[in-house]
């Protein structure tokens, strides 16, 4: 049973509670958000593109990993150690860095487009 947006409880056999007892009175219904507020805009942006911040973090982490790998294999290439194995690995790491940079820029562009549309 709902009264004024609050849930009433009915436990007839365990405890005799007054009729106006309300469970969680401090959790009263909040007024709706103002569509012009910053919090509303932030929540709408998050609803339209969930986990954008997490994806950007993953791109940065993978890009850093690829950069470190590319640095190691570049050092092997410059020292002429196992060139036949180091070159394909260096190319792969360079491709990973390029891919993560492209994905990060794509996310940033989508983020800036969604910001400009909301204003």
One Martini backbone bead per residue (centre of mass of N, CA, C, O) as a GRO file, in nm:
protein
  119
    1UNK     BB    1   0.096   0.036   0.024
    2UNK     BB    2   0.048   0.373  -0.091
    3UNK     BB    3   0.152   0.683   0.077
    4UNK     BB    4   0.292   0.953  -0.032
    5UNK     BB    5   0.538   0.763  -0.149
    6UNK     BB    6   0.506   0.553   0.084
    7UNK     BB    7   0.574   0.268   0.269
    8UNK     BB    8   0.373   0.041   0.414
    9UNK     BB    9   0.338  -0.170   0.688
   10UNK     BB   10   0.227  -0.523   0.750
   11UNK     BB   11   0.237  -0.679   1.086
   12UNK     BB   12   0.008  -0.854   1.255
   13UNK     BB   13   0.169  -1.095   1.433
   14UNK     BB   14   0.427  -0.946   1.561
   15UNK     BB   15   0.329  -0.634   1.550
   16UNK     BB   16   0.181  -0.346   1.691
   17UNK     BB   17   0.110  -0.093   1.473
   18UNK     BB   18   0.058   0.195   1.371
   19UNK     BB   19  -0.105   0.336   1.099
   20UNK     BB   20   0.142   0.570   1.059
   21UNK     BB   21   0.357   0.377   0.982
   22UNK     BB   22   0.692   0.422   0.838
   23UNK     BB   23   0.918   0.310   0.622
   24UNK     BB   24   1.162   0.510   0.581
   25UNK     BB   25   1.124   0.840   0.636
   26UNK     BB   26   1.402   0.959   0.510
   27UNK     BB   27   1.291   0.838   0.216
   28UNK     BB   28   1.174   1.059   0.058
   29UNK     BB   29   1.046   1.202  -0.196
   30UNK     BB   30   1.189   1.354  -0.454
   31UNK     BB   31   1.223   1.596  -0.645
   32UNK     BB   32   1.250   1.674  -0.946
   33UNK     BB   33   1.460   1.750  -1.180
   34UNK     BB   34   1.605   2.004  -1.332
   35UNK     BB   35   1.659   2.037  -1.675
   36UNK     BB   36   1.886   2.284  -1.617
   37UNK     BB   37   2.074   2.118  -1.464
   38UNK     BB   38   2.378   1.968  -1.421
   39UNK     BB   39   2.287   1.693  -1.315
   40UNK     BB   40   2.094   1.627  -1.543
   41UNK     BB   41   2.302   1.641  -1.775
   42UNK     BB   42   2.492   1.422  -1.663
   43UNK     BB   43   2.281   1.191  -1.652
   44UNK     BB   44   2.206   1.196  -1.954
   45UNK     BB   45   2.490   1.139  -2.063
   46UNK     BB   46   2.519   0.865  -1.915
   47UNK     BB   47   2.266   0.732  -2.048
   48UNK     BB   48   2.370   0.761  -2.350
   49UNK     BB   49   2.691   0.691  -2.235
   50UNK     BB   50   2.792   0.433  -2.097
   51UNK     BB   51   3.118   0.401  -1.979
   52UNK     BB   52   3.314   0.622  -2.096
   53UNK     BB   53   3.532   0.647  -1.876
   54UNK     BB   54   3.619   0.351  -1.880
   55UNK     BB   55   3.705   0.338  -2.175
   56UNK     BB   56   3.925   0.555  -2.155
   57UNK     BB   57   4.095   0.406  -1.946
   58UNK     BB   58   4.150   0.155  -2.118
   59UNK     BB   59   4.292   0.302  -2.349
   60UNK     BB   60   4.524   0.410  -2.177
   61UNK     BB   61   4.629   0.139  -2.071
   62UNK     BB   62   4.681   0.003  -2.349
   63UNK     BB   63   4.862   0.227  -2.461
   64UNK     BB   64   5.083   0.202  -2.245
   65UNK     BB   65   5.148  -0.093  -2.297
   66UNK     BB   66   5.223  -0.057  -2.598
   67UNK     BB   67   5.451   0.147  -2.550
   68UNK     BB   68   5.633  -0.032  -2.382
   69UNK     BB   69   5.658  -0.258  -2.592
   70UNK     BB   70   5.774  -0.081  -2.819
   71UNK     BB   71   6.027   0.004  -2.665
   72UNK     BB   72   6.148  -0.278  -2.629
   73UNK     BB   73   6.153  -0.359  -2.936
   74UNK     BB   74   6.323  -0.119  -3.028
   75UNK     BB   75   6.572  -0.192  -2.865
   76UNK     BB   76   6.615  -0.463  -3.009
   77UNK     BB   77   6.647  -0.345  -3.294
   78UNK     BB   78   6.893  -0.154  -3.228
   79UNK     BB   79   7.064  -0.423  -3.126
   80UNK     BB   80   7.016  -0.673  -3.314
   81UNK     BB   81   6.794  -0.857  -3.162
   82UNK     BB   82   6.589  -1.061  -3.289
   83UNK     BB   83   6.457  -0.934  -3.556
   84UNK     BB   84   6.245  -1.152  -3.652
   85UNK     BB   85   6.081  -1.111  -3.373
   86UNK     BB   86   6.073  -0.797  -3.309
   87UNK     BB   87   5.925  -0.669  -3.551
   88UNK     BB   88   5.634  -0.786  -3.521
   89UNK     BB   89   5.601  -0.685  -3.229
   90UNK     BB   90   5.639  -0.386  -3.290
   91UNK     BB   91   5.403  -0.363  -3.488
   92UNK     BB   92   5.184  -0.447  -3.289
   93UNK     BB   93   5.231  -0.225  -3.075
   94UNK     BB   94   5.186   0.010  -3.270
   95UNK     BB   95   4.894  -0.069  -3.341
   96UNK     BB   96   4.781  -0.045  -3.055
   97UNK     BB   97   4.842   0.252  -3.017
   98UNK     BB   98   4.682   0.354  -3.261
   99UNK     BB   99   4.407   0.236  -3.177
  100UNK     BB  100   4.379   0.380  -2.900
  101UNK     BB  101   4.396   0.665  -3.009
  102UNK     BB  102   4.150   0.648  -3.196
  103UNK     BB  103   3.941   0.567  -2.977
  104UNK     BB  104   3.984   0.811  -2.794
  105UNK     BB  105   3.907   1.026  -3.006
  106UNK     BB  106   3.624   0.919  -3.058
  107UNK     BB  107   3.522   0.962  -2.768
  108UNK     BB  108   3.586   1.266  -2.751
  109UNK     BB  109   3.406   1.350  -2.986
  110UNK     BB  110   3.141   1.238  -2.868
  111UNK     BB  111   3.155   1.407  -2.610
  112UNK     BB  112   3.155   1.689  -2.747
  113UNK     BB  113   2.888   1.647  -2.903
  114UNK     BB  114   2.707   1.601  -2.651
  115UNK     BB  115   2.771   1.877  -2.521
  116UNK     BB  116   2.669   2.060  -2.757
  117UNK     BB  117   2.372   1.948  -2.759
  118UNK     BB  118   2.302   2.023  -2.451
  119UNK     BB  119   2.340   2.353  -2.497
   0.00000   0.00000   0.00000
